């Protein structure tokens, strides 16, 4: 499955990196579109919660980001689409993990002091 087919909302842009060479401008456009898509369904506080509670997931997210950066810096036309797809999918799954977390119950022992 092509990268743009796998990411709803990005397929309308029809941006494809040419096979004969790496186009930095188009690569950055794809990254910008992917970040915009992730931002559109980012649950507030998700990355902070993941960073504090799931260091394994946070580490994997950083690893996928590093792979995208490495592919761009190396102008690797073969690895870039897959790296970007893994970056987006990892964030989507992390956001699902955050949304499925158990509720947090805070105890305030002094809330009803002085009367009952």
C-alpha positions in Angstrom: 0.0 0.0 0.0 1.4 3.4 -0.9 2.0 5.9 1.8 -0.7 8.3 0.6 -3.2 5.6 0.3 -2.6 4.6 4.0 -3.1 8.0 5.4 -6.6 9.4 5.1 -6.7 13.0 4.2 -3.3 13.0 2.5 -4.3 11.1 -0.6 -6.0 14.2 -1.9 -2.7 16.0 -2.2 -1.3 13.4 -4.7 2.3 14.3 -3.7 4.7 11.6 -4.8 8.5 11.7 -4.4 9.9 11.0 -7.9 11.8 7.7 -8.1 14.7 9.3 -10.1 15.7 11.6 -7.3 14.9 12.9 -3.9 12.9 16.2 -3.9 13.4 17.9 -0.5 10.5 20.3 -1.0 8.1 17.4 -1.7 9.5 15.4 1.2 8.9 18.4 3.6 5.4 18.8 2.2 4.7 15.2 3.0 6.0 15.6 6.5 4.0 18.8 7.0 0.9 17.0 5.8 1.5 14.1 8.1 2.0 16.4 11.1 -1.2 18.3 10.2 -3.1 15.0 10.0 -1.7 13.9 13.4 -2.5 17.3 14.9 -6.1 16.9 13.7 -6.8 13.9 16.0 -4.2 14.6 18.7 -5.9 14.1 22.2 -4.8 17.0 24.5 -2.1 15.8 26.8 -1.4 12.5 25.0 2.3 13.0 24.4 2.9 14.3 27.9 1.1 11.3 29.4 2.9 8.8 27.1 6.3 10.4 28.0 5.6 10.1 31.7 3.8 6.8 31.8 4.9 4.8 28.8 8.7 5.4 28.2 8.8 2.4 25.9 6.2 4.0 23.6 7.8 7.4 23.9 11.1 5.9 22.9 9.6 4.2 19.9 8.0 7.5 18.8 11.4 9.2 19.0 12.9 6.3 17.0 10.4 6.7 14.2 11.0 10.4 14.1 14.7 9.8 13.9 14.2 7.4 11.0 12.2 10.1 9.0 14.9 12.7 9.7 17.7 10.3 8.7 15.9 9.4 5.4 15.5 13.1 4.6 19.1 14.0 5.4 20.4 11.0 3.4 17.9 11.9 0.6 16.9 8.3 0.6 14.0 8.0 -1.8 13.5 4.3 -1.0 13.4 4.5 2.8 11.6 7.9 3.3 7.9 6.8 2.5 8.1 3.8 4.8 9.7 5.8 7.6 7.0 8.5 7.3 4.3 5.8 7.3 5.7 4.2 10.4 6.0 7.6 12.1 2.3 8.4 11.5 1.1 4.9 12.4 3.1 4.8 15.6 1.6 8.1 16.7 -1.9 7.0 15.8 -1.5 3.8 17.9 0.0 5.8 20.7 -3.0 8.2 20.7 -5.3 5.2 20.8 -3.3 3.8 23.8 -3.8 7.2 25.5 -7.5 7.3 24.8 -7.9 3.7 26.1 -6.1 4.4 29.4 -8.0 3.8 32.6 -9.5 6.9 34.2 -7.5 8.6 36.9 -9.2 9.0 40.3 -7.8 11.7 42.6 -8.5 11.5 46.3 -9.0 14.6 48.3 -9.3 13.5 51.9 -9.9 17.0 53.2 -12.7 17.9 50.7 -15.5 17.2 53.1 -13.9 18.2 56.4 -16.0 19.7 59.1 -19.5 18.6 58.4 -21.6 15.6 58.0 
